[in-house]
Every structure is written in structure tokens, then in C-alpha cells.
């Protein structure tokens, strides 16, 4: 029995000498107790008197065991488990001290029990050298009893976890994630086998293979929209990214006769909220900053302008004054920076930003052919994402413009082909939200706009699917443009009317799929299968076969393998950042490295 307040007596009457006795049975707590006694006279025979006294005392056992253990261990650790035995009696005691448990080996042939003499009021520590085994927990108990059997005590480690006070045993492992993706396209019966080989020296008790099957691109797109809707921060970029992809996706689904009441309701809320926020936070000069107190920024203003005109073209009421003020701010920016940005000495990020602003004007129906041509002439300085914006602006002006082919050739030459698909790696440009994933999404959008039959497009779609982090991409910018580019691809392929069945085979057996049919009714849904690493082959490659039966539509799949590698077996990698840790005495002027230290 363990209680915090073993006694509460609010009315104790003393004798004539002011003395009283109260009996209390102490609980099993081994601790310091505090007595708080307060007295008051009746005042009948003089003034009323009040007094208080505090007194501490310790409750303990005549023979007390106190384990000395770490909070956790790592597989293979060599350490000492100990116990301190207190003799709280007035006589010397012969005591047998015992340790027993599982999950470890006792080293140096040390016996599990030993007999020690503990002086009156003294204590003795007993240690056992042990090594932690490859287990989840160590379960250990320490006990002590006098040789005559009159006194005894036992305890598990107080720092242990759970009711059983277990000591967790961790593994010195590091997680590794690898992924692949692909598409089974067209009406014919198709199958494809991915080979999955587990790394050497992995922890087979942890990790899993996750397989996601999408009947169309609508599933990943809707997941991305849900991520954007629930994104917790509210700068102008994120406000726009919440509703702009919704507008584009809803428009695409309507064009494909795929109504979505939930998306429509969410679209109404997100767009109206976003429009109200843009209206409220537009600055006196017509622009928007990152946050309300920031100065107007051409990048965020151009992004907001795109959202405003797209919402307007989708039937939402947008104050024309807000759009015109944004245009005027951007016109002034272009005019004031024309000479500086177009100079050879100007930073390339300024030219990249100009390409985006011109794209925003093009989306707003005010393409500036002269300025677009001037930027095209300096295209060698442009990043790939800026070239994508430039190409889409030029295609809007004149789809037959021969210069567009030059840009498409640049994209083809810059493409990186790998087992996970096709993507583009861009130069860093932190001023303009540039990332490789965002650039790949923009080039995909531009190439779909130019030639939907381009052979690079399926590989780019595959890579975009692999690049997802759970249900979205890494940033709001990546997710917004990825959703919009995949929407354009989906409209081009017209894939929301599938009619086929599919299966997944792992080695020699079929995996159970809750629903292995694809139809217009479930085209926007997906299936997720999970296989524990313990169920995979370790001595040979695993064969994951995706099977799509005859029928119209595409089947998209991603397979993500998460394993835990033994740290000593992981080779160090050099990728531009080197971190070195050194220890030296704080008062050593020469900073001589310390390479070893004595434990304890």
C-alpha cells in the first residue's frame, strides 16, 4: 500500500499537560515523512494561544535493497549491475545477496549470489559484470536476506519501465529508407516485377515494406490537397497554396465529369477564406509581403495574382480592384528593375524571378511579348524552373513559336534518368522557392502543355510519385505545383474511367488486397499493403510483382522499404558536409584531443 498522507486527524484533545498520543500505521512508502501539528487553546482560562511544530522522520526497512542500474542498454553493452544493501539494525548482519533475471549474461564466472557482512547501521555494495543480449528488455531482480532468515528485502530497478520495471535494450541501428515507383499503363494485360534485396546486417525485428496502389492520379492529388488544407502556418505563400491547387483540381475533375461534393465544399471554404485574407492584407502599394508586417514582395505578389485570376476564372467573386493594384505593383517593379536585372552583372535569381512574374501576367491575360523575348535571349542564365515558366508563357502567346522547341530541347538534355524515373536537378535559388521536386513538377507541366506524348513524361510522373513524403511533398510549394502538374497530366490522359482488376504477388504468394477492382466509382481511392521485414527473404532477393489485368486505365504503385542497419556496417558518406567531433580539456591551450576516458 502506497499513500501520500497516511494520517489526518483534525481534532485531537490533549490532557492537562498539553500532551496527546495518536497511533498511525505507516504504509509501504520508504521515504521521509513530515508531521505538521497545530494547536489552539480554548481561551476559557485566558487569552487564546496558537502554536505549530514541524518534525521529519524516515520510514525504512531493517534490511533495505537499492538497485543500481542504467535506464537502458544497447545490445552487446558490457556493464555493471549493482545493488546497495543497507543494514538499518543495531547489530552486524550476515546477508546473502542475490541477482536473478533474463536478457543478459554474467561475465567472469561471477556467481549470482554472495554472502557479505554488513556492520550495524552500515551498507555494502555488490556488483555483477554483465553483457546485454539481443533482446527487447532486461528483467532483473535483486534480493537480500540474513543467513538466519529473520530479515529480507527484494527490489526491481526503480528506473525500469512499466509495472515490471523492465530495462529497455536498444539496438545500435540507423533507419534507411528506399523507394521505387512505376505505372502499368494502357488497356493491355501487364505485369512488372520489382526486385527488393535486403541489406546485410539489418534488424529483422524492425522495419516494413509499404506498397501503395493508386487507380489514378486523383488519389495522390487529393491527398496533397488535404495536406495543404491542414497546413498549420499562414503566411501569404501558404494561404495561396491552400486554395490555388484546389481551384485547378476541381476544374479538372469537372471537365472529366467527376464531381466531388467534399472537394467542392472544401474549395468554397478555402477560396473564400484565402480571398478575404488577400484582400485584408494587401498593402497600400498593391503588393503582399510574406507576413502582414513585411514589406511587399514581388515573388509573393506574383503568386497571389495567379491565384486571384484563377479563382475569378472559376466563377468566384474577386474584387477587380485587388487584381489591378497587384498588377500595378508588379508593373512598377518590372519598370524600375528593367535595366539592372537585364544587365549581365545582375544576379541570376533576379532574372529567374522576372520569368515568374511574366508568367503571372500571362496567366492574368496580359502577356508581355517584348519582355518575354528579352528574357528568352538571356535563357542561359535562367534556372530550369524559370525556363519552364518562360516556356509556358511563350506557349500561351503562340504555341507554334519555334523558340519553344529550343527550351524543350534544353529540358530533354538536362533530364536525369534513374531507376525511380525522370527528374530535373536545378541550381540552388533560395530567393525563388527552387527545389528539384518543384522544378520537376514545373517542367512536367510545361511538357504536358507542349506535347503530352513526350516519352519523358511517364518517367517524370513516376519520379514525382516516389518523391512524395507520406501524403504530400516536402514543402507547400512542391506540393502545390506537384498537384497542379499531375492534374494537367490526368486531364491529358483522361484516366478517371478505369475498368480492370489488379493483384500483387510477393515471391510465391499473392498479397491480400481489400478491393482489387478499378472502376469510375473508386478511381480516386487507393489501397495500402504492409509487409513486415521479418516476412521478407534475407538470403535472396524478394520479387514484388504488380499485375494489371486487361481493361482501360492506369495503375500507379509506390513501394517504400524502411529497414534498420547495424551502425558499424554503415560506410561514411561524403556529400559536401563534414562534421568532426573532438574532446579536449577546457583549460588546455593546445586543445590536445582526448581519445579515451575512465568510466566512473
C-alpha positions in Angstrom: 0.0 0.0 0.0 1.4 3.4 -1.1 -0.3 6.6 0.1 0.9 10.2 0.4 -1.0 11.2 3.5 -1.2 8.3 6.0 -2.8 10.4 8.8 -5.2 13.3 9.0 -6.9 14.0 12.4 -8.4 17.5 12.6 -9.5 17.2 16.3 -7.1 15.9 18.9 -7.7 16.9 22.6 -4.7 17.0 24.9 -4.5 16.3 28.6 -3.9 18.9 31.2 -0.2 18.9 30.5 -0.9 19.6 26.8 0.1 16.1 25.7 -1.7 13.6 23.4 -0.8 10.4 21.6 -2.0 9.2 18.3 -1.2 5.8 16.6 -0.7 5.6 12.9 0.2 2.6 10.7 2.7 3.7 8.1 2.2 2.5 4.5 4.9 0.8 2.4 6.5 4.0 1.2 10.2 4.2 2.1 10.6 7.9 2.4 10.9 11.0 4.6 7.6 11.9 6.4 6.7 15.3 7.8 4.5 15.7 10.8 2.6 19.1 10.9 1.0 19.6 14.3 -1.0 22.7 15.0 -2.7 23.5 18.4 -5.0 26.1 19.7 -6.3 26.7 23.3 -10.0 27.2 24.0 -9.4 30.6 25.6 -11.6 29.8 28.6 -8.9 30.5 31.2 -7.1 33.3 29.5 -6.0 34.5 26.1 -6.3 32.1 23.1 -2.9 30.7 22.2 -1.9 29.2 18.9 1.2 27.0 18.1 2.7 24.9 15.3 5.5 22.4 15.1 7.1 20.5 12.1 9.0 17.3 12.5 10.6 14.9 9.9 11.3 11.2 10.3 12.3 8.4 7.9 10.4 5.2 7.4 12.7 2.4 6.2 13.2 -1.3 6.5 15.7 -3.0 8.8 17.3 -4.6 5.7 16.9 -2.4 2.6 17.9 -3.2 -1.1 18.6 -0.4 -3.5 19.4 -1.5 -7.1 22.0 0.5 -9.1 21.3 0.1 -12.9 21.3 2.2 -16.0 18.0 3.4 -17.5 18.6 1.4 -20.7 21.2 -0.7 -22.5 22.4 -1.3 -26.1 22.7 -4.8 -27.5 26.2 -6.0 -26.7 26.9 -3.5 -23.9 29.3 -4.7 -21.2 28.3 -3.0 -17.9 27.9 -3.5 -14.2 24.6 -4.2 -12.5 24.8 -3.5 -8.8 22.8 -3.3 -5.6 23.4 -1.4 -2.3 22.2 -3.3 0.8 21.6 -1.2 3.9 21.6 -2.7 7.4 19.5 -0.4 9.5 19.6 -2.5 12.6 21.8 -2.1 15.7 23.7 -5.4 15.1 26.1 -6.7 12.4 24.3 -8.9 9.9 25.4 -11.8 7.7 23.5 -11.2 4.4 23.1 -13.3 1.3 22.8 -11.0 -1.7 21.3 -12.4 -4.9 20.6 -11.2 -8.5 18.5 -13.1 -11.0 16.9 -12.2 -14.3 16.9 -12.6 -18.1 18.3 -10.8 -21.1 21.9 -10.7 -20.1 25.0 -13.0 -19.5 27.0 -12.7 -16.3 30.7 -12.3 -17.1 33.9 -13.5 -15.5 32.2 -16.5 -13.9 30.8 -14.3 -11.2 28.3 -16.2 -9.0 24.7 -14.9 -8.9 24.7 -14.9 -5.1 27.3 -14.0 -2.5 27.3 -13.6 1.3 28.6 -10.4 2.9 28.9 -9.0 6.4 27.2 -5.6 6.9 28.0 -3.7 10.0 25.3 -2.2 12.2 23.9 0.9 10.5 26.2 0.3 7.5 25.8 -0.6 3.9 27.6 -2.8 1.3 27.5 -2.6 -2.5 27.6 -5.8 -4.6 28.3 -5.7 -8.4 27.9 -8.1 -11.2 29.7 -7.6 -14.6 27.2 -8.5 -17.4 26.7 -8.2 -21.1 23.3 -7.3 -22.7 21.9 -9.8 -25.1 19.9 -9.2 -28.3 16.6 -8.8 -26.5 13.9 -6.2 -26.1 14.2 -5.8 -22.4 16.3 -6.9 -19.4 14.2 -8.3 -16.5 16.3 -8.3 -13.3 15.5 -8.6 -9.6 17.9 -8.0 -6.6 17.2 -9.7 -3.3 18.9 -9.8 0.1 18.2 -11.9 3.3 20.0 -12.5 6.5 21.5 -16.0 6.9 19.2 -16.7 9.8 16.2 -15.8 7.6 14.9 -13.1 10.0 15.2 -10.2 7.6 14.8 -9.9 3.8 14.1 -7.5 1.0 13.9 -7.5 -2.8 13.5 -4.9 -5.5 13.4 -4.4 -9.2 15.2 -1.4 -10.8 13.3 1.8 -9.8 14.4 3.3 -13.2 12.8 0.4 -15.1 9.7 0.9 -17.3 6.2 -0.4 -16.7 4.8 -2.4 -13.9 7.5 -5.0 -14.3 10.3 -2.4 -14.2 12.0 -3.7 -17.3 15.2 -2.1 -18.6 14.8 -1.5 -22.4 17.6 -2.8 -24.6 18.1 -0.7 -27.7 19.9 -1.7 -30.9 22.7 0.4 -32.4 20.9 0.8 -35.7 20.1 3.6 -38.1 17.0 3.7 -40.3 17.3 3.6 -44.1 14.5 4.3 -46.5 14.5 3.4 -50.2 11.6 3.6 -52.6 10.6 2.8 -56.1 7.5 3.5 -58.2 6.0 2.8 -61.5 3.0 2.7 -63.7 1.2 -0.1 -65.6 -0.3 1.8 -68.5 -2.9 1.1 -71.1 -5.7 -1.4 -71.8 -3.5 -4.5 -72.2 -2.7 -7.1 -69.5 0.6 -6.0 -67.9 2.9 -7.1 -65.1 6.1 -5.8 -63.7 8.5 -7.2 -61.1 10.5 -5.1 -58.7 13.5 -6.8 -57.1 13.9 -6.0 -53.4 17.1 -7.1 -51.8 17.5 -6.5 -48.1 20.8 -5.0 -46.9 23.3 -7.1 -44.9 23.2 -6.9 -41.1 19.8 -5.4 -40.7 17.5 -5.7 -37.7 14.8 -8.1 -38.9 12.6 -7.3 -35.9 12.0 -3.7 -37.2 11.0 -2.2 -40.5 8.4 -2.8 -43.1 7.6 -2.7 -46.8 4.7 -0.4 -47.7 3.0 -0.7 -51.1 0.6 1.9 -52.3 -1.7 1.2 -55.3 -3.5 4.1 -57.0 -6.1 3.5 -59.6 -5.5 7.0 -60.9 -3.5 10.2 -60.1 -6.6 11.6 -58.4 -5.7 9.8 -55.2 -2.3 11.3 -54.7 -3.7 14.7 -55.8 -6.5 14.7 -53.2 -4.0 13.6 -50.5 -1.8 16.6 -51.4 -4.8 18.9 -51.2 -5.7 17.6 -47.8 -2.1 18.2 -46.6 -2.3 21.8 -47.9 -5.7 22.3 -46.3 -4.4 21.3 -42.8 -1.0 23.0 -43.1 -0.6 24.9 -39.8 1.1 28.1 -40.9 -0.5 31.1 -42.5 1.9 33.3 -44.5 0.8 34.6 -47.9 2.5 31.8 -49.8 0.8 29.1 -47.7 -2.5 30.9 -47.9 -2.3 30.8 -51.7 -1.0 27.2 -51.8 -4.1 26.2 -49.8 -6.6 27.2 -52.4 -4.9 27.6 -55.8 -4.3 23.8 -56.3 -7.9 23.2 -55.2 -9.2 25.5 -57.9 -7.2 23.8 -60.6 -8.1 20.2 -59.4 -11.8 21.0 -59.1 -11.8 22.5 -62.6 -10.1 19.3 -63.9 -12.5 17.0 -62.2 -15.5 18.9 -63.6 -14.1 18.7 -67.1 -13.7 14.9 -66.6 -17.3 14.6 -65.3 -16.0 13.5 -61.9 -17.9 15.6 -59.3 -16.6 15.6 -55.8 -19.0 17.1 -53.3 -16.5 17.1 -50.4 -13.8 18.8 -52.5 -16.4 21.3 -53.8 -17.4 22.2 -50.2 -13.8 22.4 -49.1 -13.0 24.5 -52.2 -15.7 27.0 -51.3 -14.3 27.4 -47.8 -10.6 27.6 -48.8 -11.1 30.0 -51.7 -13.3 32.4 -49.8 -11.0 32.4 -46.8 -8.0 32.9 -49.0 -9.6 35.8 -51.0 -10.7 37.5 -47.8 -7.2 37.2 -46.3 -5.5 38.5 -49.5 -8.0 41.4 -49.6 -7.3 42.3 -46.0 -3.5 42.0 -46.2 -2.9 43.8 -49.5 -0.6 46.7 -48.8 -1.1 50.3 -49.9 1.3 49.8 -52.8 -0.8 46.8 -54.1 1.7 44.1 -53.1 1.9 41.4 -50.4 4.7 40.5 -48.1 5.4 37.2 -46.6 3.5 38.2 -43.4 1.3 41.2 -42.7 4.1 43.3 -41.2 6.6 42.6 -44.0 7.3 44.8 -47.0 5.7 44.0 -50.3 7.5 41.2 -52.1 7.3 40.7 -55.9 7.5 36.9 -55.6 4.6 36.5 -53.2 2.6 39.2 -55.1 3.0 37.3 -58.4 1.9 34.1 -56.8 -1.1 35.8 -55.2 -2.0 37.3 -58.6 -2.1 33.9 -60.2 -4.4 32.6 -57.5 -6.7 35.6 -57.8 -7.2 35.3 -61.6 -7.6 31.5 -61.5 -10.3 31.9 -58.7 -12.0 34.5 -60.8 -12.0 32.4 -63.9 -13.5 29.5 -61.9 -16.5 31.7 -61.0 -15.6 33.1 -57.6 -16.2 36.8 -57.0 -12.9 38.6 -56.9 -12.6 42.3 -56.4 -11.2 43.6 -59.6 -9.5 46.5 -57.7 -7.4 44.0 -55.8 -6.2 42.4 -59.0 -5.4 45.7 -60.7 -3.5 47.0 -57.7 -1.4 43.8 -57.7 -0.7 44.3 -61.4 0.3 47.9 -60.9 2.8 46.9 -58.2 4.4 44.3 -60.4 4.4 46.6 -63.4 6.3 49.2 -61.3 8.7 46.6 -60.2 9.5 45.5 -63.7 9.9 49.0 -64.9 12.2 50.0 -62.0 14.4 47.0 -62.4 14.4 46.6 -66.2 17.9 47.9 -66.7 19.5 46.4 -63.6 18.0 42.9 -64.0 18.8 42.6 -67.7 22.4 43.6 -67.2 25.0 40.8 -67.4 26.3 41.7 -63.9 22.9 41.2 -62.3 22.4 38.1 -60.1 20.7 35.3 -61.9 18.0 35.0 -59.2 16.6 38.3 -60.3 16.2 37.1 -63.9 14.6 33.9 -62.6 12.1 36.0 -60.6 11.3 38.1 -63.7 10.4 34.9 -65.6 7.9 34.0 -62.9 6.4 37.5 -62.8 6.0 37.5 -66.6 4.3 34.1 -66.2 1.9 35.5 -63.7 1.0 38.3 -66.1 0.5 35.8 -68.8 -1.9 33.8 -66.6 -3.7 37.1 -65.9 -4.2 37.6 -69.7 -1.6 40.3 -70.1 1.4 38.5 -71.6 4.2 40.9 -72.5 5.8 39.6 -75.7 8.7 42.1 -75.6 9.8 41.4 -72.1 9.4 37.6 -72.6 11.6 37.8 -75.7 14.3 39.7 -73.8 14.3 37.1 -71.0 14.5 34.3 -73.6 17.6 35.9 -75.1 19.2 35.5 -71.6 18.0 32.0 -71.1 21.5 30.6 -70.5 21.4 32.4 -67.1 18.0 31.0 -66.2 17.3 28.1 -63.9 15.3 25.3 -65.2 12.2 26.2 -63.3 12.4 29.7 -64.7 12.7 28.2 -68.2 9.5 26.2 -67.5 7.7 29.4 -66.6 9.1 31.1 -69.7 8.1 28.2 -72.0 4.5 28.2 -70.6 4.3 32.0 -71.2 5.5 31.6 -74.8 3.1 28.7 -75.5 0.2 30.9 -74.3 1.3 33.6 -76.6 2.0 31.4 -79.6 2.1 27.6 -79.4 3.9 27.5 -82.8 6.8 29.7 -81.7 9.9 27.8 -82.8 11.8 29.0 -79.8 9.7 26.7 -77.6 11.4 23.7 -79.2 14.8 25.1 -78.0 13.5 25.2 -74.4 12.1 21.7 -74.8 15.5 20.5 -76.0 17.1 22.1 -73.0 14.7 20.1 -70.8 15.5 16.9 -72.6 19.2 17.4 -72.3 19.0 18.3 -68.6 16.8 15.3 -67.7 18.2 12.8 -65.1 17.1 9.2 -65.8 17.2 6.7 -63.0 15.5 3.6 -61.7 12.9 5.7 -60.0 12.0 7.7 -63.1 12.9 11.0 -64.7 13.6 14.3 -62.8 15.5 17.5 -63.2 18.1 18.9 -60.8 18.2 22.7 -60.6 20.7 25.2 -59.4 20.0 26.5 -55.9 17.9 29.6 -55.8 16.6 30.3 -52.4 15.1 33.6 -53.4 12.5 31.9 -55.7 11.5 28.7 -53.9 13.6 26.5 -56.2 13.9 22.8 -55.4 14.4 19.8 -57.6 10.9 18.5 -56.9 9.3 21.8 -57.7 11.4 22.2 -60.9 10.4 18.7 -62.0 6.8 19.5 -61.4 7.0 22.7 -63.5 8.8 21.0 -66.4 6.3 18.3 -66.3 3.5 20.9 -66.6 5.3 22.7 -69.4 6.0 19.5 -71.4 2.4 18.3 -71.0 1.2 21.7 -72.3 3.6 21.3 -75.3 3.4 17.6 -76.2 1.5 15.2 -74.0 3.1 12.2 -75.9 6.6 13.1 -74.9 8.5 10.0 -73.9 9.9 11.6 -70.8 6.5 12.3 -69.2 5.7 8.9 -67.8 9.1 8.7 -66.1 8.6 12.2 -64.6 5.2 11.2 -63.3 6.8 8.1 -61.7 9.6 10.2 -60.1 7.0 12.6 -58.7 5.2 9.7 -57.1 8.4 8.5 -55.5 9.3 12.0 -54.2 6.2 12.1 -52.0 6.7 12.2 -48.2 3.7 10.2 -47.0 0.7 12.0 -48.5 2.4 15.1 -49.8 5.7 16.5 -50.9 8.3 18.2 -48.8 7.2 21.9 -49.0 3.9 23.7 -49.7 5.4 25.0 -52.9 6.4 21.5 -54.0 3.0 20.1 -53.1 1.1 22.9 -54.8 2.9 22.7 -58.1 3.1 18.9 -58.0 -0.7 18.7 -57.6 -1.3 21.1 -60.4 1.2 19.4 -62.8 -0.3 15.9 -62.1 -3.8 17.4 -62.6 -2.8 18.5 -66.0 -1.3 15.1 -66.8 -4.5 13.4 -65.6 -6.7 15.6 -67.8 -4.5 14.8 -70.8 -4.6 11.0 -70.2 -8.3 11.0 -69.3 -7.7 8.2 -66.8 -10.6 8.6 -64.4 -12.7 5.8 -66.1 -10.7 2.7 -65.3 -12.1 -0.8 -65.7 -9.7 -3.5 -64.7 -8.6 -5.7 -61.8 -5.2 -5.9 -60.3 -3.1 -8.1 -57.9 0.2 -8.0 -56.1 2.4 -11.1 -55.7 5.3 -11.2 -53.3 7.7 -14.1 -54.1 5.4 -17.1 -54.4 2.2 -15.8 -52.8 -0.5 -13.2 -53.5 -0.9 -10.4 -51.1 -4.4 -9.8 -49.8 -6.0 -6.6 -51.2 -9.2 -5.3 -49.7 -10.5 -4.3 -53.1 -8.6 -5.2 -56.3 -11.0 -3.7 -58.8 -10.7 -0.3 -60.5 -13.8 1.5 -61.8 -15.0 5.1 -62.2 -16.7 4.8 -58.8 -13.4 4.1 -56.9 -10.9 5.8 -59.3 -9.9 8.3 -56.7 -9.3 5.7 -53.9 -6.1 3.8 -53.2 -5.0 0.6 -51.4 -2.1 0.3 -49.0 -0.4 -3.0 -48.2 2.2 -3.5 -45.5 4.7 -6.4 -45.1 7.0 -6.6 -42.1 10.7 -7.0 -42.8 10.6 -10.2 -40.8 8.3 -11.7 -43.5 10.8 -10.9 -46.3 13.6 -13.1 -47.6 17.1 -12.2 -46.3 19.3 -14.7 -48.1 18.0 -13.9 -51.6 16.2 -11.1 -53.5 12.5 -10.6 -53.0 10.3 -10.4 -56.1 7.4 -7.9 -55.9 5.2 -8.4 -59.0 2.4 -5.9 -59.9 -0.3 -7.3 -62.1 -2.9 -5.3 -64.0 -5.5 -7.2 -66.0 -6.9 -6.2 -69.3 -9.0 -3.0 -69.3 -8.7 0.8 -69.7 -6.9 2.8 -67.2 -3.5 3.0 -65.5 -2.3 1.5 -62.2 0.2 3.5 -60.2 2.3 2.0 -57.5 4.9 3.0 -55.0 6.9 0.7 -52.8 8.8 2.1 -49.8 11.2 -0.1 -47.8 12.2 1.0 -44.3 15.0 -1.0 -42.7 17.3 -0.6 -39.7 21.0 -1.1 -40.4 23.7 -2.1 -37.9 25.6 1.2 -37.4 29.2 -0.3 -37.6 28.4 -1.7 -41.0 27.3 1.7 -42.5 30.0 3.2 -44.5 30.5 7.0 -44.1 29.4 9.1 -47.0 30.9 12.5 -48.1 28.3 14.7 -49.7 29.7 18.2 -49.1 29.3 18.5 -45.3 31.8 17.0 -42.9 31.2 17.1 -39.2 34.1 16.1 -36.8 33.7 15.8 -33.1 36.7 16.3 -30.8 37.0 16.3 -27.0 39.7 18.2 -25.1 40.1 19.8 -21.7 38.6 23.2 -21.4 41.8 24.7 -19.9 44.1 23.1 -22.4 45.5 25.9 -24.7 46.8 23.3 -27.2 43.5 21.5 -27.3 45.0 18.0 -27.3 42.4 15.5 -28.3 41.1 13.2 -25.6 40.7 9.7 -27.1 39.8 7.7 -24.0 38.3 8.2 -20.5 37.9 6.0 -17.5 34.3 5.1 -16.6 33.2 6.1 -13.1 
